[in-house]
Amino acid sequence: MKIMTLRALISPAPGAEACRFPAEQHPPRRSAKAWRPTITLIGITSAAHAGSAPAGYCPPMTVPMSPQVILELSSAIVAGRALQVVAEIGIADCLDDQPRTAADLAAATSADPDALARILRLLEERGVFGRDAEGRWVHTEASRLLRSDHPQSLRAFARMTGTPFCWDALGHLHHAVRTGRPASPGCTRADGSPTLTLIPASAPSSRRR
């Protein structure tokens, strides 16, 4: 089945307007006290079904194939690390409203042109940065959030998640799962209480300045 549209909806509080389901498919209502936000994935599976469906009807989407889910999750760390590196070296700050080549951006940030181009192409697939008709790099709505001067800048946060402190914790996540203790050996004092004092002084703050 070909999926023509795909949306993720957060179900609203009882009484709010929502996607209408046939009575036999509508999930049971919860009381206002017990209500919690839930994610519902919906989509139109084919043009034929779309034409015959009643107005407002949103059939459940087809579940993604299992291999695709596993492959994407297994390699998600690569894209995350690429974003952290680009935030660290300040690519977004070097790219303003004028398109620039990867070589220009590399020269401005002391990076290797070929390696940087590969990183940018990886991020482009996820909506971070884009290219014009001549192949020069331009901003997207998402990449602008990596600029230091953006009013909602997330550059410092992206840099923070790329610090050795955070990566060491991820590397010891199996320890946390097995023992229930902090993932990073450097996260606790001698008495076992948590601490963040071992973050390098050079590490960027997650707060905008």
Phi, psi and omega in degrees: 000136181267123180274122182267327177221155181213125179223155172243122182246140172263119185298134183280177178293157180306137179096342180279158181293136181214171177297133185271129177248151172303154185305322185286345181253351185289129180295150180299140179286148175252157176291159181301326182290324185265358185293138174226148178298137177229151180264127177238122178265127182226160178189167176260123189274337179198159180296324181296315179292324182296322182288332183265350184282145178292158181301132178087353182282131182233096182291151179302142180285161176287132180293134179303150179296139185304316179301322180296318180298312182295316181297317182293318179292324181294329182256004182299332181296332181293312180295321178298318180292323178298319179297318180297319180295315179297321177293321182295316184274355172079036180298317183298325179291331181278346182254110179258219182280352179263126178302146180222151178280165177297325179296320178297314181294323179295318180295324182285341183240010180057045179245166176278127185302315183291316180295320179294320179299322179294317179298316181294323178294324177297316180288328179301322180297341181251015175086006179257111188075157179209180180230148177273187183297337180264007177083008179274151186277139179225166179280151166246174178301323181288316183294333178296336178291348177270358176283140181293332184266005178287137181299339177241035185305136176244014182298313182299322179295316179297321178294319181299318181291349178261005180287155178304327180302312181290320181290325177296322179296318178296322180294338180251020181299325179298327178296318180295320181294321182283325188250339184080006180261166180308144185292325183262131178302334181274007184270355184232151173277180182298330181274003178092354180284147184289150177211152175240016186287347183271004175293130181305144180298336181278352182293139182289148176282146178280353180268143177290142177255000000 
